[in-house]
Amino acid sequence: MSDAVATADPADPAGPAGPATSAPPIDPPATARGRRPAVLRLLGGAAGTVVLLALPLYVDSFWLDTGFAIFAAVIGAVGLTMLVGTTGQLSLAHAFFLAVGALTYTYVSGSPGGVSKPYGGWELPPLVGMVAGIGVAGLAGLLVSPMAARLRGIYLGIATLGLVFIGEHIFNTWTSVSGGFNGRLVPAFELFGFSFAGNEGPYLEVLGVPFGRSERLWYLGLVLCVAACWFAHNLLRSRPGRALQMVRDSEVAGSVIGIDIQDYKAKVFLVSSMYAGLAGVLFALSIGSIAPETFSLRLSVLYLAMVVLGGLGSVRGAVLGAVFVTALPLVFQEYAASLPFIVEPGEPGIIASQAAAFLFGLAIILVVLFEPGGLVGLAHRLRHPRGRRPTGTHPGGGSHRAENPPSASADPSPGGNPT
């Protein structure tokens, strides 16, 4: 009796193993998957750059002035999110450093004046005044950094809160620099003989559009804002940036792997104050005149709202938050007559600034309750509705490059994971 040996016919779809099943789809190579988002980001960045460069040719001065104010706010918000979001150091002194930058620029490049309360000025080139404003604000941050290195959380917040009140008192009494309660005019920015005031310097016309103050300041703010965001983006993706995240997540673990916690706290406070100094210079240029009361606690709270609404620790979040917080009251004020429930100042009802404050408060409550990642986290949810997270991202909106895996000796975090 012979045993029958069963053999499978290659041509027969039904063999001993049952019906043939189709092979699973082959995923594209990892390099192809990683290349597509990079190309899309590159195309999106190029399109955005073209739009921003061409915008002064098509919009009126109101939108350009609003854009310049947004550029100033973005720079300040990026500096604050590196301190509060990335490092976890609560600071309410941002208004103080903005005031230092603005007043330094105004005094160094401004002219003496004033009637009831005379003030001085060195009348140096505005570029020198801008650099001086950034440097003096950084020096002020360096002097405060030992306090920031030894405190954290609410204790640091209360300590920096005192700087705002001390600064207001000093600036109000130091009338030879600030002009006192009446304030002083801000000198127009000028670069190598080219004035950004519009009514001075060479006449400029592009494609039949005369380029006055608003158009010139738009491009100045755009260049400085892009440079500041680019520097912060690269800083946060570098080894010091990962060390700052470790300071936020666990100071004990950071100390164990060799991170100088106090040194990094002091350095990030220095960088943040320099960003605030540059933002103060642009802020002064945007409003044309400054007074000590301009840099009150309310300004610090607004900047804190920017980084919370946009997404803590994210450069993109700081940009989105600055756009929302800065543009909303200006747009409300411009179109108050066309908006329901909004009245002109002096009339009974809700004025534009009050309506904007209500929306700020409501937005912060909604973000804290439903979207801790801020506007960046909301954008991530819209792009990935099923909760899938792209490789190398975290809910806060930042990213870590997988193509540069840090070694154990180079990465300040255990296991090569910065968070």
C-alpha positions as CSV (number, residue, x, y, z in Angstrom):
1,M,0.0,0.0,0.0
2,S,1.6,3.2,-1.1
3,D,1.1,6.6,0.5
4,A,-0.1,9.4,-1.7
5,V,2.1,12.4,-1.7
6,A,0.1,15.7,-2.1
7,T,1.8,18.3,-4.2
8,A,0.7,21.8,-4.8
9,D,0.3,22.9,-8.4
10,P,1.7,26.3,-8.9
11,A,-0.9,27.1,-11.5
12,D,-3.8,26.0,-9.2
13,P,-5.0,28.9,-7.1
14,A,-6.5,26.4,-4.6
15,G,-4.0,24.1,-3.1
16,P,-3.5,22.4,0.2
17,A,-3.1,25.7,1.9
18,G,-6.5,26.9,0.7
19,P,-7.3,29.9,-1.5
20,A,-4.5,32.1,-2.4
21,T,-4.4,35.5,-0.7
22,S,-3.1,38.7,-2.1
23,A,0.2,40.0,-0.8
24,P,0.0,43.0,1.5
25,P,0.8,46.3,-0.1
26,I,4.4,47.3,0.1
27,D,5.0,50.6,1.9
28,P,7.2,53.2,0.2
29,P,10.7,53.4,1.5
30,A,11.3,55.5,4.6
31,T,13.3,58.0,2.7
32,A,10.4,58.6,0.3
33,R,8.0,59.0,3.2
34,G,10.3,61.5,4.9
35,R,10.9,63.4,1.7
36,R,7.3,64.2,1.0
37,P,6.7,66.3,4.1
38,A,10.0,68.1,3.5
39,V,9.0,69.0,0.0
40,L,5.6,70.2,1.1
41,R,7.1,72.3,3.8
42,L,9.6,73.7,1.3
43,L,6.9,74.6,-1.1
44,G,4.7,76.1,1.6
45,G,7.6,78.2,2.9
46,A,8.4,79.4,-0.6
47,A,4.7,80.3,-1.2
48,G,4.4,82.1,2.1
49,T,7.6,84.1,1.5
50,V,6.3,85.2,-1.9
51,V,3.0,86.3,-0.3
52,L,4.8,88.2,2.5
53,L,7.1,90.0,0.1
54,A,4.3,91.0,-2.3
55,L,1.8,92.0,0.3
56,P,2.8,95.7,0.6
57,L,1.9,96.1,-3.1
58,Y,-1.8,95.1,-2.5
59,V,-2.9,96.1,1.0
60,D,-3.3,99.5,2.7
61,S,-1.3,101.0,5.4
62,F,-3.5,99.7,8.3
63,W,-2.7,96.1,7.5
64,L,1.0,96.9,7.0
65,D,1.2,98.7,10.4
66,T,-0.7,95.8,12.0
67,G,1.8,93.4,10.4
68,F,4.8,95.3,11.8
69,A,3.2,95.3,15.3
70,I,2.8,91.5,14.8
71,F,6.5,91.1,13.8
72,A,7.5,92.8,17.0
73,A,5.2,90.7,19.1
74,V,6.4,87.5,17.4
75,I,10.0,88.2,18.3
76,G,9.1,88.9,22.0
77,A,6.8,85.8,22.1
78,V,9.5,83.5,20.7
79,G,12.0,84.7,23.3
80,L,9.4,84.1,26.1
81,T,8.4,80.6,24.9
82,M,12.1,79.6,25.0
83,L,12.1,80.6,28.7
84,V,8.6,79.6,29.8
85,G,7.7,76.7,27.4
86,T,11.0,75.0,26.6
87,T,12.8,75.6,30.0
88,G,9.8,75.8,32.3
89,Q,10.8,79.1,33.9
90,L,7.8,81.2,34.7
91,S,8.6,84.9,34.0
92,L,6.4,88.0,34.3
93,A,9.2,90.5,33.6
94,H,9.0,90.5,29.8
95,A,7.5,94.0,29.8
96,F,10.5,95.2,31.8
97,F,13.0,94.0,29.3
98,L,10.9,95.4,26.4
99,A,11.0,98.8,28.2
100,V,14.8,98.5,28.6
101,G,15.2,97.9,24.9
102,A,12.8,100.6,23.8
103,L,14.1,103.3,26.1
104,T,17.7,102.5,25.3
105,Y,17.1,102.8,21.6
106,T,15.1,106.0,22.1
107,Y,17.8,107.6,24.3
108,V,20.8,106.5,22.2
109,S,19.4,107.5,18.9
110,G,17.0,110.3,20.0
111,S,17.5,114.0,20.3
112,P,17.1,116.1,23.5
113,G,13.7,117.7,24.0
114,G,10.8,118.1,26.3
115,V,9.4,121.3,27.8
116,S,8.0,120.6,31.3
117,K,10.4,117.6,31.8
118,P,13.4,117.9,29.5
119,Y,15.0,114.7,28.4
120,G,18.3,113.9,26.8
121,G,19.6,112.0,23.8
122,W,22.9,111.0,22.2
123,E,21.7,111.3,18.5
124,L,23.7,108.3,17.4
125,P,22.8,106.3,14.3
126,P,19.6,104.2,14.8
127,L,21.4,101.0,14.0
128,V,23.7,101.7,17.0
129,G,20.6,102.4,19.1
130,M,19.0,99.1,18.1
131,V,22.1,97.1,18.9
132,A,22.4,99.0,22.2
133,G,18.8,98.3,23.1
134,I,19.4,94.5,22.5
135,G,22.7,94.6,24.5
136,V,21.4,96.6,27.5
137,A,18.3,94.4,27.7
138,G,20.6,91.3,27.6
139,L,22.8,92.9,30.3
140,A,19.7,93.4,32.5
141,G,18.7,89.8,32.0
142,L,22.2,88.7,32.9
143,L,22.0,90.7,36.1
144,V,18.7,89.0,36.9
145,S,19.8,85.5,35.8
146,P,21.4,84.5,39.2
147,M,17.9,84.9,40.7
148,A,16.4,82.9,37.8
149,A,19.0,80.2,38.3
150,R,18.0,79.6,41.9
151,L,14.3,79.9,41.7
152,R,11.6,78.1,39.7
153,G,7.8,78.0,39.3
154,I,5.6,80.4,41.1
155,Y,8.6,81.8,43.2
156,L,10.4,82.9,40.1
157,G,7.1,84.3,38.7
158,I,6.6,86.5,41.8
159,A,10.2,87.6,41.8
160,T,10.1,88.7,38.1
161,L,6.7,90.4,38.8
162,G,8.6,92.7,41.1
163,L,10.8,93.8,38.3
164,V,7.9,95.2,36.4
165,F,6.8,97.4,39.3
166,I,10.4,98.5,40.0
167,G,10.9,99.3,36.4
168,E,7.8,101.4,36.2
169,H,8.9,103.4,39.2
170,I,12.4,103.9,37.8
171,F,11.3,104.9,34.4
172,N,8.7,107.4,35.8
173,T,11.3,109.1,38.0
174,W,14.2,109.0,35.5
175,T,12.7,111.7,33.4
176,S,16.0,112.6,31.7
177,V,15.8,109.2,29.9
178,S,12.1,108.4,29.6
179,G,10.5,111.8,29.6
180,G,8.4,110.9,32.7
181,F,4.7,110.5,32.5
182,N,4.5,112.4,29.2
183,G,6.9,110.1,27.5
184,R,9.0,111.0,24.5
185,L,9.0,110.6,20.7
186,V,10.8,107.6,19.2
187,P,13.4,108.5,16.5
188,A,12.8,106.9,13.1
189,F,14.9,104.0,12.1
190,E,17.6,104.7,9.4
191,L,20.1,102.3,7.8
192,F,23.1,103.6,5.9
193,G,21.3,106.8,5.0
194,F,18.1,105.1,4.0
195,S,15.2,106.3,6.2
196,F,12.3,104.0,7.2
197,A,10.2,107.0,8.1
198,G,8.9,107.5,4.6
199,N,8.9,111.3,4.6
200,E,12.7,111.4,4.7
201,G,15.5,110.0,2.6
202,P,15.2,108.9,-1.0
203,Y,11.8,108.5,-2.6
204,L,11.0,104.9,-3.4
205,E,8.4,103.5,-5.7
206,V,7.9,99.8,-6.7
207,L,5.5,98.8,-9.5
208,G,3.8,102.2,-9.3
209,V,3.3,101.8,-5.5
210,P,5.0,104.5,-3.4
211,F,6.9,102.9,-0.5
212,G,6.3,105.1,2.5
213,R,6.8,104.4,6.2
214,S,4.4,101.5,6.5
215,E,5.9,99.6,3.5
216,R,9.5,100.2,4.6
217,L,8.8,99.1,8.2
218,W,7.0,96.0,6.9
219,Y,10.2,94.7,5.3
220,L,12.3,95.7,8.2
221,G,10.1,93.8,10.6
222,L,9.8,90.8,8.2
223,V,13.6,90.4,8.0
224,L,14.2,90.7,11.7
225,C,11.3,88.4,12.5
226,V,12.4,85.7,10.1
227,A,16.0,85.9,11.5
228,A,14.8,85.7,15.1
229,C,12.6,82.7,14.4
230,W,15.3,80.9,12.4
231,F,17.8,81.3,15.2
232,A,15.3,80.1,17.9
233,H,14.3,77.1,15.7
234,N,17.9,76.0,15.3
235,L,18.7,76.6,18.9
236,L,15.9,74.5,20.2
237,R,16.9,71.6,17.8
238,S,20.5,71.7,19.0
239,R,22.1,70.1,22.0
240,P,21.6,73.2,24.2
241,G,17.9,73.0,23.2
242,R,17.6,69.4,24.3
243,A,19.4,70.4,27.6
244,L,16.8,73.1,28.2
245,Q,14.0,70.6,27.7
246,M,15.7,68.3,30.3
247,V,15.8,71.3,32.7
248,R,12.1,71.6,32.3
249,D,11.3,67.9,32.6
250,S,13.6,66.9,35.4
251,E,16.3,68.9,37.0
252,V,17.5,65.9,39.0
253,A,17.9,63.7,35.9
254,G,19.6,66.5,34.1
255,S,22.1,67.0,36.9
256,V,22.8,63.2,36.9
257,I,23.8,63.2,33.2
258,G,26.0,66.2,33.6
259,I,23.9,69.2,32.7
260,D,24.7,72.4,34.6
261,I,21.2,73.4,35.5
262,Q,21.9,76.8,36.9
263,D,24.1,77.7,33.9
264,Y,21.5,76.8,31.4
265,K,18.8,78.7,33.3
266,A,21.0,81.8,33.3
267,K,21.8,81.5,29.6
268,V,18.2,81.1,28.5
269,F,17.2,84.1,30.6
270,L,19.9,86.1,28.8
271,V,18.7,85.0,25.4
272,S,15.1,85.7,26.3
273,S,15.8,89.2,27.5
274,M,17.8,90.0,24.3
275,Y,14.8,88.9,22.3
276,A,12.6,91.1,24.4
277,G,15.0,94.0,23.9
278,L,14.7,93.7,20.1
279,A,10.9,93.4,20.4
280,G,10.9,96.6,22.5
281,V,12.8,98.5,19.8
282,L,10.3,97.4,17.1
283,F,7.4,98.0,19.5
284,A,8.6,101.6,20.0
285,L,9.0,102.1,16.3
286,S,5.4,100.8,15.7
287,I,3.7,103.2,18.1
288,G,5.9,106.3,17.5
289,S,6.1,107.4,21.1
290,I,6.6,105.7,24.4
291,A,5.8,106.4,28.1
292,P,6.6,104.3,31.2
293,E,3.0,103.3,31.6
294,T,3.1,101.6,28.2
295,F,5.2,98.8,29.7
296,S,3.0,97.7,32.5
297,L,2.1,94.3,33.9
298,R,-0.7,94.1,31.3
299,L,1.9,93.8,28.6
300,S,3.6,90.9,30.3
301,V,0.3,89.1,30.7
302,L,-0.4,89.6,27.0
303,Y,2.9,88.0,26.1
304,L,2.2,85.2,28.4
305,A,-1.2,84.7,26.7
306,M,0.6,84.6,23.3
307,V,2.8,81.6,24.3
308,V,0.0,79.8,26.1
309,L,-2.5,80.2,23.3
310,G,0.0,79.3,20.6
311,G,1.5,76.4,22.3
312,L,4.3,76.3,25.0
313,G,7.8,75.6,23.7
314,S,6.9,75.9,20.0
315,V,8.3,78.6,17.8
316,R,5.3,78.2,15.4
317,G,3.0,78.4,18.4
318,A,4.6,81.7,19.5
319,V,4.0,83.0,16.0
320,L,0.4,82.0,15.9
321,G,-0.3,83.3,19.4
322,A,1.3,86.6,18.6
323,V,-0.8,87.0,15.5
324,F,-4.0,86.3,17.4
325,V,-3.3,88.5,20.5
326,T,-1.8,91.4,18.5
327,A,-4.1,91.6,15.5
328,L,-7.5,90.9,17.3
329,P,-7.8,94.3,19.2
330,L,-6.5,96.3,16.2
331,V,-8.9,94.7,13.8
332,F,-11.8,95.2,16.3
333,Q,-10.9,98.8,16.6
334,E,-10.6,99.3,12.9
335,Y,-14.0,97.7,12.1
336,A,-15.9,98.6,15.3
337,A,-18.6,100.3,13.3
338,S,-19.3,97.2,11.3
339,L,-19.2,94.6,14.1
340,P,-22.2,93.9,16.3
341,F,-22.2,94.8,20.0
342,I,-18.9,96.8,19.5
343,V,-19.2,100.6,20.2
344,E,-16.8,103.5,19.7
345,P,-14.7,104.7,22.8
346,G,-16.8,107.0,25.0
347,E,-20.2,105.4,24.1
348,P,-22.0,103.0,26.5
349,G,-21.3,99.4,25.7
350,I,-18.4,97.1,24.9
351,I,-15.4,98.8,23.2
352,A,-12.9,97.0,20.9
353,S,-10.3,96.5,23.6
354,Q,-12.8,95.0,26.1
355,A,-14.2,92.6,23.5
356,A,-10.6,91.5,22.6
357,A,-9.9,90.9,26.4
358,F,-13.1,88.8,26.7
359,L,-12.0,86.7,23.7
360,F,-8.5,86.3,25.1
361,G,-9.9,85.0,28.4
362,L,-12.3,82.7,26.7
363,A,-9.6,81.4,24.4
364,I,-7.2,80.7,27.3
365,I,-9.9,78.8,29.2
366,L,-10.7,76.7,26.2
367,V,-7.1,76.0,25.5
368,V,-6.3,74.9,29.1
369,L,-9.4,72.7,29.2
370,F,-9.5,71.1,25.8
371,E,-6.3,71.7,23.9
372,P,-3.2,72.1,26.1
373,G,-1.0,72.1,23.0
374,G,-2.5,75.5,21.9
375,L,-3.1,76.5,18.4
376,V,-0.2,74.3,17.2
377,G,-1.8,71.3,18.9
378,L,-5.1,72.1,17.3
379,A,-3.5,72.3,13.9
380,H,-1.9,68.9,14.6
381,R,-5.3,67.4,15.4
382,L,-6.8,68.8,12.1
383,R,-3.9,67.3,10.1
384,H,-4.1,63.9,11.9
385,P,-7.7,63.4,13.0
386,R,-7.1,59.9,14.2
387,G,-4.5,61.0,16.7
388,R,-1.5,59.6,14.7
389,R,1.6,61.5,15.3
390,P,4.2,62.0,12.7
391,T,7.7,60.6,13.3
392,G,9.8,63.0,15.4
393,T,7.0,65.2,16.8
394,H,5.5,65.7,20.2
395,P,2.2,67.3,21.3
396,G,3.8,70.6,22.1
397,G,4.5,71.3,18.5
398,G,8.3,70.9,18.5
399,S,10.2,68.2,16.7
400,H,13.3,66.0,17.1
401,R,15.2,64.9,14.0
402,A,15.6,61.1,13.8
403,E,18.4,61.4,11.2
404,N,20.8,62.8,13.8
405,P,20.5,60.4,16.7
406,P,22.6,61.8,19.5
407,S,25.1,59.6,21.2
408,A,25.2,58.9,24.9
409,S,28.0,61.4,25.4
410,A,26.4,64.1,23.2
411,D,22.8,64.0,24.3
412,P,22.0,65.4,27.7
413,S,18.9,63.2,28.1
414,P,19.0,59.5,29.0
415,G,18.5,57.1,26.1
416,G,18.8,59.8,23.5
417,N,15.3,61.0,24.0
418,P,15.2,64.8,24.8
419,T,11.9,64.5,26.5
